Amino acid sequence: MNIQRRTLLRTAAGLVLCGSWSDLVHAESASALVPVVGLSSPLVDIGLGTLRRVFLGDPVDAGGRRLVPFNHPPRTRARVTFDQAVLGLGPDMAAQYWVDQRIRGGARPPRTVASVALLRQVVAQFPGAITYLPVAELDDSVHVLTIGGQGANSPQYPLR
């Protein structure tokens, strides 16, 4: 199914379930993932390509600090969605990528943190840390980044 048709079907289903367009936008943005950093970070936006490089283990400096990625556990909804949207990899392909990197002495995978609460705490306290969270899981301890100038409410936002 192509992306436009899938988006149209999701939109139509959302209108039926939510009752209005504004409710749909709110419901979809609540399930969207957003990259987050600590409050002290000067970052406000990150490109999708840069986000990809960070989570594939490439050294990336931004805002005067090396970005240090932290992941959700494998096969969780957030991780699968993020890996597919940002890395272009399904769960098995992502796992194989990191096995290949280990065998070749390449990049090390992002550290995995078991819970959303702990992810927020790590990002809030560790300078340079970056992760992604569902909008519904945000609090005032972290700073949300836009992706290529697009926020979670934008139709072009890549992390739905």
QUIFEN-V236490 format. One record per run of one state. SS is the DSSP state (~ for helix, > for strand, _ for the rest). FROM is the first residue (numbers start at 1). TO is the last residue. Records with the same first field share a line. If there is no record, write none. Layout:
SS=FROM-TO / FROM-TO
This chain:
_=1-2 / 19-20 / 32-32 / 39-44 / 47-47 / 56-60 / 63-64 / 67-67 / 72-76 / 88-90 / 105-110 / 113-115 / 126-128 / 138-141 / 145-145 / 148-149 / 151-160
~=3-18 / 21-31 / 48-55 / 77-87 / 91-104 / 116-125 / 135-137
>=33-38 / 45-46 / 61-62 / 65-66 / 68-71 / 111-112 / 129-134 / 142-144 / 146-147 / 150-150
